[in-house]
Amino acid sequence: MYRHLQHFIEVLEKHNELIRVKTYVNPYLEISEITDRLSKSENMNKAILFENTGYDFPVLINSMGSYKRICLALGVEELDEVKADMEDLFKQLTKPQESLLDKLKLLPQLGKISSWMPKVVSGKGACQEVVMSDPDITKLPVLTCWPEDGGPFITLPVIHTKDPLTGIRNVGMYRMQIFDKTLTGMHWHKHKVSARHYEEYKKLGKKMPVAVVLGGDPVYTYSATAPLPDNVDEHMLAGFLRKKKVELVKCISQPELEVPADADFVIEGYVDPQEDWIWEGPFGDHTGYYSLADWYPRFHVTAITHRKNAVFPATIVGIPPQEDAWIGKATERIFLAPIKMTMIPEIVDMELPVEGVFHNLTIVKIQKSYPGQAQKVMNAMWGAGQMMFNKILVVVDGEVDIHNYEAVAKYVSENCNPATDIYFSQGPMDVLDHSCSKTGFGGKLCVDGTKKLPEEIMFEEMPIKGQPIDADLLKSKYDFIQDLRVNLTAKGIATLFVTVQKKQKGDVKKWANLLSEESLLSDIKTILFIDAAVDLQHTADVLWRACNNADARRDIWTYQPTDKRAKMIVDGTTKTANLDAFTRDWPNILTHTKETIALVDGRWNEYGLGTFIESPSLRYQAQTYGRGAVITASELEK
């Protein structure tokens, strides 16, 4: 349990997980460029405290951006400790209680639960030590992270709302764009609990109180991101994680709401459902692309309070890996237990690869005992809370280590017949998924990579001969191939990566058919097409781009040659109106400008960060299309 954010900083420093930057650094782009370099570095990935921001408050960033630091934030040595605690609690509460003695044995567990429940205390909290006489959110060191962002954004807001009918609290995290000293956007999507609260206030014709917390114990930040069921108080999860109840105090201008007493900042205000929405964005998002501008509710600030010596917490999101990958890793490990115990008992393990940016790719390992079990798991997963946004689900069994992606790919190559073992569906998708033809609605794919039982085998697949692939011969035969990667087959992975430059409608379909009939590729089961600028030797980038750019129903299909192996085709290219009949705006990849990179290069020794680290943006600038958050048709089709 941490008393405040300064306490967490002290612990990070004690564990050699913090770097202090004492020279002035600008919150406009400069902080995020420095952080992007460190967060992607193997040796220099540390939390950073920028002590001189030109404002009255230092900025702490990347504080949970490694396995060690997310464990420190949650007060454990290993994330599976939390999973084990939760699993033990579920077992205690759900086992049959047949006798009075059995019920009495439950009392200590019930006492523990009671000790985790949030409690409202009287008086003011440390978060209210200083009250701004004239609330002005522009006096906080709010970052502008990427060059095409619509403005500065608060990126770690812990947002408190209540259901006006039941009084049940919800705590969520939704970015907030700053428009003036008392106005921000409130970026909640329609499926979020706070958005449902908003609709209830709209029916009642009332203004909706909102309180935004920054800092305090880092478990508050984590709990706001956790995929809890509706009507479960996130502060109860925080109490469970810190093994001590969260003490709350009433807000000073919105007394209907309570906030953690030990927070660093509290921004109070309201959203008026009768008011017109504001044009918010673009924003460099966790997908590695800009999420494009749209209309969202206005949040009006009525009070700002903070503790003395407050620290402003921030994060940047972008091309993975970033800090959010480790927050997601905590969710993956912690929530495996309740998924297994309440919905899908056959689950052995789960992995959310960072290249899948949470919702795009999930790998599940099951204990398989009957035919069709992978499909049963598929349906259960896609109906489970935020798993409804999953795009690609890979199911395996046996002894394969699902945290070893090469081992998973080899196992799937051995056990998945594209003709019979891939399944398509459609449903709700993350609003940030730019590949969907319609916002928030698109295709889903399940790859059944489990060993097949006799009942599941429709026909015997051709044996893999293991013949080498002559890349030069393929390039000479097919002039549409810009580059290709064939060495995965040497690892037992029956996948081919191909870069192309589309010129006409239907190019990828035509090329896929040609390659599927090619005798040199008789061992290949998956052909993945990607844009010409992508480095095929960088597997993580290929997967990240393809998972982002493919709608599973539109851009993934099977091809069955008459006398050859069936192929799964993945079109991971950028989509255009002229070449793909894609009518939505397509966003650009996140990179910093040459000017910002040069600024940080030139000041590197001033920061005191040690060995120089090159900007990650340099690797991706060739994959962007001009400047701007939205790619223009002329740039796309050059």
N, C-alpha and C positions, 0 to 999 in steps of 0.2 A: 504494500500500500504506500502510495506517495502522498505527501501532505500538499504538494503543489508542484508546478512545473519546474521550479528552481530545484526542488528536491530530486526530481528525475534527472536534471542536468548534472547535479553533483554525482549521482550514481553512474551516469554515462561516463563522466570524466574519470571517476575512480577505476572504471573498467577499460580505460583507454579507448573509448568509443566516441569521443567528442573532440572537435577542433574549434578553437575560438579564433575568429577573424576580427581583429581590433581596428583595422583601417576602415575608412568609409567605403561602403558598397551600396550601390543604388538598387532599391527594390524593383525598379523598372528594368526587367530583362537580365541585368547583371547577376543578381543572386541566383536566378534559375539556371543561367548558363554555367556558373561555377558548380552548382548542385548537380546538374546533369552530368558533368565530368566526373565528380567524385562518386556519385551513386552507381555509375557503370564501371568503376574501377575495381579490379580485384583486390588491390593492396591499399587503396586510399578511401574506401567506402566508409565514411564516418558521418555521425551527426555533426551539424555545423551550427554554431552560435554566432550570428553576425551581430556584433556588439554596437556597431556604429552604422545606423541606417539613415541618418538624417532626421529621424523621429525620436520621440522620447522613450521608445521601447526597442529592445533587441529582438531579433527574429531567430527562432529555433526551427531548423528544417532537417529533414531526413532522419528524424529522431528514432523512427521504427524501421529504418531502411535496410535491415539485415536480419538474419535468423537470430543472432545473438541479441540484437537490440529489441526485436519484437518479444523475445523471451523475457528480457529485462523489464520491458513495459508491462508485461502481464505477471511478473513476479515468479517465473518458473525457470528451471534449467532446460527443460525440453517441452515443446508444445504438446506432446502426447500426454504429459502429466495432467493437463487440463481435460483432455479427452477421457483419461482414466477416471478422474474425479467425477466428471459428468456421467460416465457409464456406471460407476458405482452408485451414484445417487439415483439414477433411473432404476437400477436393479433393486435397490432398497425400497423404493416407493411403489414398484409395480409387482413385486412378488406377492403371492397369496398370503393373506394374514388370517390364519385359521383359528388361532387361539388368542386369549387375552394377553398371554405372554408375548406372542408375536407382535401384537399391536403396541404393547409397552416398549418393545425394542425399537419401534419406529420413532419414539418421542425424541431421542437425540437428533435424528435426522430432521424432524420437523422443527426442532429448536434451531438447528443450523440454518434452515430455510428462513425462519423468522429473523435470524440475525443478519440476513442479507437484504431484507426488504428495506427500501428507501424510507427515510424518516424526515418529516418536516420539523425543523427546530425553530424556536422563537428567536426574535432579534435579527440582526444583520450578520451576514457572513463576511469572510475575508475578501470575497469577490466584490463587496460593496464598500471597501475601505475608502475608495475615492469615487466620487460621483461627479461626472462632467457637468458643469453648470450649463453649458451650451453644447448639447450632444452633437458631435461632429466625427463621423466615421472616417473622414479623410485625414484625421490626425493619427490614425493607426497605420503601421507600415505594411499595407496590403500590397501583395506582389502583382505585377504584370509578368506573366511567365513566358509567353510566346509572342512573337512579333505581330501576328494577326489577331491576337485576342481583342475582344471588343472593349476592354478596359482592364482595370485591376479587379481581381477576384479574391474573395476570402475562400480558401481552399480546404480548411479543416473546421467548418462550423458545425457545432453540435446543436441541432435545432429542436427546440421543445414546443410541442403543440398538445392540445387536448381535444378529445371528442366532446362537442358541446352537449351531446345527449347523455353520454355515460360518464363523462369526466375522466376517462382513461387516458393516460399520458402516452404520447409517442415521442421517441427521440430518434432523429434521423440525421443524415448528412447530405446536404444539397448545396451546391456552389452558390455564391452570392456575388453578382457583379455590382460594383460601386458606380452609382450615377451622380450623386451629389452627397452633401454631408449628412443628409437624413433619408436617402433613398437608395435602395438596392433592388435587384431582381431576386426572385425566390424560385430557384430552378428545381421544382419538384415535378416529376412525371406523373401521368394520370394513374398509374398503378401503385403509387406510393401512398402510405397511410396518411401522411399530412395532406396530400391532395384530396383524399376522401374527407378529412376533417374540414377542409376548405369548402367542399361541396355542401356539407351539412350547415356550415355557417351561412353559405349563400342562400340555402332554403329558408333559414331563419331570419335573413335580412340583417345579420349582425356582422360587425367587424371581428376578425379572428386574431386573438392575441398570439404573439410568437416571441420566444426568447431564444437568443443565440449565445451559446457558451463557447469560449475559447480557452484552451489550456486546462489547468488542474491536473488531476491524476490521469495519465495517458489511457487508462482503461475506459474513461468516458469517451474518448475519441474512438477507440476500437469498438466499444459496444454500440455506438451510433451507426457503425457500418455493418453490424452483424445481421444475418438473415433470420431474425426471430419471427415466430408466428405473430399474426395480428393480435393486439390486445395483451401482449406480454411486455411488461415494462423493461426497457433496456437498462434502467438503473438497477433492476434486480440482477441482471446478468453482470453488471459492473460490481455489485456487491458480492456475487458468487466468485468472480475473478480475484477481487482484492481481499476476500474473506472478511469483509467488514462492510456494514451498511453505508450507503451514500447518504450523507446529511444534506438536506435541501433547505433553502430559505426562499421566502416569497420575493418576487420581483417588486421593485419600488414603483414602477409606473404601470405594470401589468400584473396586479396582485393575484389574478386567477392562476398564474403559473409559478412553479417553483424550480429552482436551479441549484446545482451543487454549490455548497457554501464555500468550497476551497478552489473554485475556478479562478483563472487569471482575469478574464474579461467576461462581461455579460452585456449583450446588445439587446435591448428590449424594444418592442414595437408591435405593429399590427399589419395585417393584410386586409384590405377592404374588398370583399367579393363583388361589390357593385361597381368597382372601378375598372376602367380599361386596363388591359395588360400592357407590358412594356416590351420593346424589341430587345432581346437579350442575346449576347454572344457576338461573334464566335468565341470558342474556348478550346485551347489545346488540351485534348482529353486523354484518358487512360488507354484508349485504343491506339494511340500513336498518330491519330489524325485529328483535325479540327472537328469538333461538333459544331454544326452550323447554327446561325442565328435563328431564333424563333420567338414567339410571344409567350411571356410568363408573367405571373402575378407580381405586383409591386409590394415591396416591404418598406414601411415607413418607420423610421427610428424615433422612439420617444424617450429613451434614456440609454446612457452608456456608463457602466460602472467597471471598476477594476481594482485589483489588489495593489498595494504598494509594491514596487519593484516587479511589476508584471512582465511576463515574457510573451511575445506574440508567436503562436505556433503556425507553421505553414507547411505545405507540401507542394511539390510539382508532380504532375503526371504527364506521361508522354510515351514515346517508343520504349517498350520494355527492355530491360528491367528498370523499374523505379521503386520508390518506397511502397507504393500500393501493392506491389507483388508480394511483399512480406506480410502485409496486413491480410491479403487474400490467403496466404499460406496458413496463417493462424486460423482463419475461418475453415479452411479445408480440413485441418487436423481436429479442431474443436468440435465441429458439427458433424463429423463422421459418426460419432456415438449416437446422437439422437436419430439420425437418418436410419442407421442400422437397427436401432432398438424399437423404433415406432413405425417404420414403413417398409424397409427393405432388409430383412434379416440376413439375406445371403451375401450382402456386401462384406468384403474382406478389407478393402482399402479403396481410396479415391485420390486422384491427382488432378489438379487444375494447372496445366502448364502455363507458364508466364506468357508464352507466345500466343495463347488463346485469349488473353486479356479477360480472364474470368468466365465470361459467358460463351465464348466461341468454341471452346474445346474442353471436354471432360473425359478423363480415363477412369473407368471403374473396374475393379477386380472383384469377381464373385466366386462363391463356392457353388459350383454347378452340380445339380443332381437330377435334372429332368429336362426333356426337350422343350425348347421355347422359353427357357428361363431368361435368356438374355433379352428377349422381347418383353417379358414381364417386367424386368428391371427398367428397360427403356421407358415403358409407359408410366411406371411409378416415378421415375426421375423427372420426366417432363411434366408431371403433375404436382411436383413438390416445391412449393414456395418459389424462391427465385431461380430454381432450376428450370422453371418454365421458359427462361430466356436462353437456355443452352441451345447451341446450333449444331455442334457435332459431338456425338457421344460414342466413345469406343469402349466396348465391353470385352474383357478377357477373363480367363480363369487360370487354374494351374499354379505353377511355381514362379511365373514370370514376375520380375520386379517392376512395378508400374512407374517407379520413379526413375527408371533407366529407359529413356525414350527409344534408344536403338533396340533394346531388348523387346520392348513393346511392338515396335514396327516389324521386327523379325517374326515375333509370335503371330501377329496378325497376318503377315504374309503367308505363314504356314497354314493358318486355319480359316482364313476368310476367302470364300469363293465369291467374287463380285457378282456373279450371275444369280446367287441365291441368298447371300448373307449380308446385304446392305438394305436398309429400310428407310423410306422417306415419309415425312409428315410435314405439317405446317402448323403454325400457331403464333402466340405472342413472342416477340423478339425485343431485345433491348432497343430503346429509342435511339441509342448511339450507333446502332448497326447501320452503316451507310449503304450496305450492299442490298438491303431489302428494296424491292420495287415499290412497296408501300411502307410508310413509316411505322415501325413497331410491329410489323406482321410479315413473316417470311417462312422459308423452308427450314426443315430440320433433317439431319441425317444420323442414323445409328449404324455403326459398323460392328457386326457380331464377329469378334475375333476369338470366340471361345472354341475349344475342341468340340467337334460335332459328334453327337450321339447318332446311332443308326437311323433313328426316326427322322433326323434333320437332314440327312443326305439325300438330295433329289437325284443326283447323278455324280459319278466319279469325275473329279477334275483331272485335267491333263497333268502328268507328272512334270515337275520342274527339272529341266535338264542341266541347268547351271552353266549354260554356254556364255562366254564373254561377249560383250556388246562392242562392236566396232564403231566408236563415236565418229571418227572421220568419215567412214563410209556413209553413215546416216546423214551427216551434214552435206555430203556431196550429192546424195539422192534427193534431199528435201531442202530447197532453198529458203523455206520459211523459218527454218531453225536458226535462231541467232546464236544460241549456245545450248548445251545440254549436259546433264550430269548423269553418268551411267555407273559410277563406282559404288553406289549403294547396293547393287546386286551382289557384290563381293562379300557383303556383310549379311547376306541372306534376306535383304529387304527388296522386295519385288516392285520397286518404284522408280520411275523416270521423271526427272525435272527437265522442263524445256522452257527456254525463254523465246518469246515471239514478239513481233510488231504487227498488230492487226492493221489491215488495209481496207477490207470489205466486210459487209455483213456476212455472218456465217463462217468466217475464216476458221475459228477455233473448232467448230463442229467438223468442218471439212478436213482440217489437219488431224483431228483426233481419229477420224475414220481411217485415214491413210496410215497413221502410225499403229493403229489397232490391228490392221491387216498385215503389218510388216513382220516377216518371218524372223528378222533379227531380234525382234522384241517378244518372242514367244513366251519368255519367262516372266515378262512384266505383267503385273496386275493393276497398277495404278499409274496413270500418266497425268502429271500436274503441269499446267501451262501457267506461266507467270510473265510479267512485263520484262522487257529486254534489259532494263537498267538494274535489275536485281542480281546480286552475286549468288550464283547457285551453290557455291561452296559454303556459304553461310546458311546452314540449314534452318537456324532459328529465324532468320529474316524471311526465308521462303515460306515457312509455316505461318509466321505472323502476317505476312501480306496476303497469303491465300485464304487464311481463316477470316480475315477482315473483308476480303473482296468477293467472296463467293456466297451467293444465296443457294442454300442446299437443294432447293427444288428446281431452280432455274439453271444453276451453273455446275451441278454435279449430276452425272448420269452414268449408266452402264452401256457398254457397246459389246455385243456378242457376235464375233465373226463366225462364219459358217463352220469352219474347221479349226479354229484356234481358240486360245484361252480368252474368256471374258475379261474386259477391262473396266475399271472405274476411272472416269474422266473427271478431272477437276479443273474448271476454268477460273483461275485465281487472278486474272488480268483486271485492270481498271476498266470500268464500263462507261460507254459513251452513248449519247442519243443516236448518233448516225450509225454507229457500228453495232450497237447492242439493244437499241430501242429502249434505253434506260433514261427516264425522263426526270428523275430527281437530280439535284445538285450533287456533285461528287467532291468530297473534301480533299484538301492537300495533306501531305505528311508534315509532321512537325519538325522543323529545323530552325536554328537560329540564323540570323543574318550574318553576312561576312563582317559587318561593322561591329556587331556585338562580340563575335568570336575574336576579332582583332583587338578589341578593347580588353577582354579578359586575358588574351595572350600577353599583351603589353604590360598588364598590371600583375601578372602571376606572382612575381617575387614579392610584391607588396602584401599580398594576402597571407603569406607565411604558411602556405599549404605544402611545402616540400617539393618533391619531384614534379616536373611539369607533366600535365595530362592534356593530350590533344582533345579537341572538341568532338564529341560523338556526332554532331551535326554534319561534319565533313564527309562522313561515310554515306549519309542519306541525301545530301543535296542533289546528287545526280538522279535521285528517284522522285524529286519534286517536279511540279509543272509550273514554272514561273513563280511569281509571288501571289499572295492572296490566299484566303482560307478556302475559297471555292475555285476549283480548276475550271478554266474556261474551255469551251469546245475547241477553240483554235489551238490551245496549248495541248489538249489531250490528243488531238488527231494530227499533230505535226509529223 
